[in-house]
Amino acid sequence: MMKSDLTIKTLPEIERWIHRHEERGLTSEPLYIMLLEERIRRAQAQQKLNFNKSLAHLKRTAIAQECTTYGALAISSGVEWSKARHQMNGLNGHLDRLLDICFLEKLPLLTAICVNQGNVATGELGEDALKGFSTGARRLGLQVTDVLDFHHFCREECWRWGRENASAYL
């Protein structure tokens, strides 16, 4: 299938194909990759939050060996938190699409270092965020047994990536 063929498909059709691939563990198949790319393209057209700006912010944060907040992620796109918060979380939210982008670009799951304001010093995800993060990772075919351990592993992986790539982004 050609990428251009996907542009004529409806979003529900694309979502069904993605879901079938995920159910069958076919997340490395070329069609799955094209489907994710198309879903991201469509999501960007609907959102005020910018995936490229969010990803750049998360990379800078990983390089700095810090955590960031959802509000700072919104600001990186030039969007007030009050307008961004409803786009941020949940299935098909901005963070979920960022997981897709990290997967596609073979990056660590950089959303692991994005936490609420109250947890920025500790780097811990809240209960709902932890559930959403692990659900997104499982959807992409990653093995998650203990969600807290998985989050800590991913957070460390982000910082390791940051140390290894600091010179490329300075």
GURO-573290 format. One line per 8 residues: number of its first residue (from 1); for each residue x, y, z of N, C-alpha, C. Coordinates in steps of 0.02 Angstrom, whole numbers, padded with zeros to 5 digits. Layout:
NUM) X Y Z X Y Z X Y Z  ...
This chain:
1) 00042 -00059 00000 00000 00000 00000 00044 00062 00000  00024 00111 -00037 00060 00174 -00041 00034 00222 00013  00078 00267 00036 00058 00316 00086 -00001 00358 00061  00000 00374 -00003 -00054 00415 -00031 -00122 00379 -00027  -00121 00313 -00028 -00183 00275 -00021 -00216 00286 00047  -00174 00299 00097 -00201 00309 00165 -00238 00375 00172  -00222 00423 00131 -00254 00488 00137 -00328 00485 00118  -00348 00434 00081 -00418 00428 00063 -00458 00386 00113
9) -00423 00357 00161 -00457 00317 00212 -00483 00363 00268  -00536 00342 00299 -00562 00381 00355 -00520 00367 00417  -00523 00413 00465 -00487 00402 00527 -00510 00339 00563  -00575 00325 00566 -00595 00261 00597 -00566 00200 00562  -00559 00202 00496 -00528 00146 00460 -00455 00139 00480  -00420 00195 00483 -00350 00194 00503 -00343 00168 00574  -00385 00192 00618 -00383 00169 00688 -00395 00094 00693  -00442 00068 00654 -00455 -00005 00655 -00394 -00044 00632
17) -00362 -00021 00578 -00302 -00055 00553 -00246 -00053 00605  -00237 00004 00636 -00186 00011 00688 -00201 -00038 00745  -00262 -00038 00767 -00282 -00082 00822 -00271 -00156 00805  -00288 -00176 00744 -00276 -00246 00723 -00202 -00263 00725  -00160 -00217 00701 -00089 -00229 00703 -00064 -00236 00775  -00088 -00193 00818 -00067 -00195 00888 -00090 -00258 00922  -00151 -00279 00909 -00178 -00341 00939 -00136 -00402 00918  -00112 -00401 00858 -00074 -00458 00831 00001 -00451 00842
25) 00022 -00397 00875 00093 -00387 00888 00133 -00371 00825  00101 -00339 00777 00133 -00323 00713 00156 -00250 00710  00185 -00226 00765 00203 -00156 00768 00268 -00138 00732  00300 -00187 00702 00360 -00171 00662 00345 -00177 00587  00284 -00194 00570 00266 -00201 00499 00265 -00133 00464  00287 -00130 00402 00287 -00067 00365 00219 -00033 00361  00165 -00071 00353 00099 -00041 00350 00081 -00008 00417  00099 -00040 00472 00086 -00010 00538 00122 00057 00544
33) 00184 00059 00522 00223 00121 00525 00189 00175 00484  00166 00159 00424 00132 00208 00382 00067 00231 00413  00031 00184 00445 -00032 00202 00479 -00020 00250 00537  00032 00237 00576 00048 00283 00631 00066 00352 00604  00106 00354 00552 00125 00418 00522 00065 00457 00498  00017 00422 00468 -00043 00455 00444 -00086 00480 00502  -00091 00440 00555 -00129 00461 00613 -00097 00523 00645  -00031 00524 00649 00004 00582 00677 -00008 00643 00634
41) -00003 00635 00568 -00014 00691 00522 -00084 00721 00532  -00133 00678 00538 -00202 00701 00548 -00211 00733 00617  -00180 00704 00667 -00186 00732 00734 -00155 00802 00737  -00098 00811 00703 -00066 00876 00704 -00110 00929 00671  -00146 00908 00620 -00191 00956 00586 -00248 00978 00631  -00264 00939 00681 -00320 00953 00726 -00299 00987 00791  -00235 00984 00809 -00212 01009 00873 -00177 01076 00868  -00180 01113 00922 -00142 01175 00928 -00071 01159 00952
49) -00064 01105 00990 00001 01084 01014 00041 01056 00955  00105 01073 00952 00146 01054 00895 00192 00996 00915  00186 00940 00879 00226 00881 00896 00301 00894 00890  00322 00929 00838 00394 00942 00829 00421 00985 00886  00384 01036 00906 00406 01079 00960 00406 01042 01027  00356 01000 01037 00354 00959 01099 00412 00911 01101  00426 00878 01045 00481 00831 01042 00548 00866 01054  00557 00924 01025 00619 00962 01036 00626 00981 01110
57) 00571 01001 01141 00572 01018 01213 00591 00957 01254  00561 00899 01239 00577 00839 01277 00649 00818 01267  00676 00826 01208 00746 00810 01196 00792 00855 01236  00777 00920 01236 00817 00967 01276 00814 00950 01350  00755 00930 01373 00746 00911 01443 00786 00848 01459  00786 00800 01415 00824 00738 01425 00899 00754 01427  00921 00798 01384 00992 00818 01383 01010 00853 01448  00964 00893 01475 00976 00929 01538 00970 00882 01598
65) 00950 00819 01587 00942 00770 01640 00890 00791 01691  00836 00819 01666 00782 00844 01709 00715 00815 01687  00665 00832 01725 00596 00818 01705 00564 00885 01687  00512 00882 01649 00475 00941 01630 00402 00931 01649  00362 00982 01638 00292 00979 01655 00249 00981 01593  00186 00962 01601 00138 00965 01546 00130 01038 01525  00130 01083 01573 00123 01154 01558 00181 01181 01517  00242 01159 01533 00301 01180 01495 00299 01152 01424
73) 00272 01093 01418 00264 01063 01351 00215 01105 01310  00161 01127 01341 00113 01170 01307 00146 01236 01287  00183 01266 01332 00217 01329 01318 00265 01322 01260  00298 01263 01254 00345 01253 01198 00309 01258 01130  00244 01247 01130 00204 01255 01069 00171 01323 01065  00182 01364 01115 00151 01430 01116 00077 01428 01133  00057 01378 01172 -00013 01369 01189 -00021 01374 01265  -00069 01413 01287 -00083 01420 01358 -00107 01352 01385
81) -00087 01339 01448 -00107 01276 01479 -00182 01266 01479  -00220 01319 01492 -00292 01313 01496 -00322 01289 01429  -00289 01303 01374 -00312 01280 01308 -00281 01213 01288  -00224 01197 01318 -00187 01136 01299 -00207 01075 01339  -00229 01086 01400 -00238 01030 01446 -00286 00977 01420  -00337 00997 01382 -00386 00948 01357 -00359 00908 01298  -00307 00933 01266 -00276 00898 01210 -00219 00852 01233  -00197 00861 01295 -00135 00829 01317 -00141 00755 01331
89) -00190 00735 01370 -00193 00667 01396 -00245 00624 01362  -00246 00562 01383 -00296 00514 01359 -00277 00480 01295  -00315 00430 01280 -00306 00393 01217 -00312 00442 01160  -00264 00443 01117 -00260 00488 01059 -00244 00560 01077  -00224 00573 01140 -00203 00640 01159 -00132 00654 01135  -00110 00715 01148 -00044 00737 01125 00012 00691 01151  00009 00673 01214 00060 00629 01242 00060 00560 01210  00001 00535 01195 -00005 00470 01163 00025 00472 01093
97) 00013 00525 01056 00042 00532 00989 00118 00542 00995  00142 00575 01047 00214 00582 01056 00246 00514 01069  00211 00469 01103 00237 00401 01110 00244 00368 01041  00195 00378 00998 00200 00351 00930 00261 00378 00894  00273 00443 00900 00329 00475 00867 00395 00448 00894  00400 00441 00959 00461 00413 00989 00472 00342 00962  00420 00303 00958 00424 00235 00932 00449 00236 00860  00418 00278 00819 00436 00283 00748 00508 00306 00738
105) 00530 00352 00779 00597 00380 00772 00650 00342 00813  00628 00286 00842 00673 00243 00881 00707 00283 00938  00669 00325 00969 00691 00363 01027 00666 00329 01091  00696 00345 01147 00665 00322 01209 00597 00355 01216  00555 00328 01258 00488 00356 01268 00495 00420 01309  00508 00475 01274 00524 00538 01306 00469 00566 01350  00407 00544 01340 00354 00569 01384 00362 00544 01455  00408 00497 01466 00421 00473 01534 00449 00528 01579
113) 00476 00581 01548 00505 00635 01589 00459 00697 01591  00397 00688 01571 00348 00741 01574 00297 00724 01628  00297 00764 01681 00256 00749 01741 00216 00811 01760  00172 00803 01810 00134 00862 01832 00179 00907 01875  00158 00969 01882 00198 01020 01917 00220 00997 01986  00176 00964 02022 00192 00943 02090 00245 00889 02094  00258 00854 02039 00305 00798 02039 00368 00811 01999  00378 00873 01977 00435 00887 01934 00501 00875 01971
121) 00504 00886 02035 00567 00876 02073 00582 00801 02080  00530 00760 02088 00541 00688 02098 00541 00650 02032  00509 00677 01981 00505 00643 01917 00456 00586 01915  00411 00584 01962 00362 00529 01965 00298 00548 01928  00272 00501 01892 00207 00511 01859 00151 00499 01910  00098 00537 01903 00038 00525 01944 00006 00459 01922  -00041 00436 01962 -00072 00371 01949 -00104 00366 01880  -00144 00416 01861 -00176 00416 01795 -00125 00420 01739
129) -00075 00462 01748 -00023 00470 01696 00016 00405 01689  00031 00373 01744 00067 00310 01744 00028 00257 01705  -00037 00256 01717 -00081 00208 01682 -00081 00223 01607  -00089 00286 01589 -00089 00305 01518 -00023 00291 01484  00032 00305 01518 00098 00292 01491 00109 00218 01478  00092 00177 01527 00103 00104 01518 00055 00075 01466  -00006 00101 01463 -00054 00078 01413 -00027 00094 01343  -00001 00155 01334 00027 00174 01270 00086 00131 01250
137) 00129 00116 01299 00188 00074 01285 00167 00004 01265  00118 -00024 01301 00094 -00091 01284 00063 -00092 01214  00027 -00039 01198 -00004 -00033 01132 00048 -00038 01077  00107 -00010 01090 00162 -00011 01042 00200 -00077 01041  00179 -00123 01084 00210 -00189 01085 00266 -00197 01136  00273 -00148 01180 00325 -00153 01231 00300 -00194 01291  00346 -00229 01321 00329 -00273 01378 00329 -00231 01442  00272 -00229 01475 00266 -00193 01538 00236 -00240 01590
145) 00275 -00256 01641 00248 -00298 01694 00232 -00254 01754  00282 -00224 01784 00272 -00178 01839 00273 -00107 01811  00217 -00071 01815 00213 -00006 01782 00261 00046 01812  00271 00045 01877 00316 00093 01908 00388 00078 01888  00408 00015 01891 00475 -00003 01869 00486 00014 01796  00435 00003 01755 00440 00019 01684 00450 00094 01674  00412 00134 01711 00419 00207 01706 00490 00228 01726  00515 00201 01781 00582 00218 01804 00635 00198 01753
153) 00626 00139 01723 00672 00117 01671 00671 00165 01612  00611 00184 01591 00604 00230 01534 00633 00299 01549  00622 00322 01609 00649 00388 01629 00725 00386 01626  00754 00333 01653 00828 00326 01651 00852 00320 01579  00814 00285 01538 00832 00278 01467 00831 00346 01432  00784 00389 01450 00782 00457 01422 00845 00495 01440  00864 00492 01503 00923 00529 01526 00987 00500 01496  00989 00434 01488 01047 00403 01455 01052 00429 01383
161) 00995 00430 01348 00993 00457 01280 01017 00529 01281  00995 00568 01329 01015 00638 01335 01091 00646 01343  01121 00604 01385 01194 00607 01394 01230 00589 01330  01205 00538 01296 01238 00514 01235 01229 00561 01175  01177 00603 01177 01162 00645 01119 01169 00719 01132  01196 00736 01190 01202 00807 01209 01239 00848 01156  01294 00823 01132 01334 00862 01084 01298 00873 01018  01254 00829 00999 01218 00835 00936 01165 00890 00937
169) 01143 00909 00997 01088 00957 01004 01109 01023 01035  01173 01031 01050 01195 01094 01080 01212 01146 01029
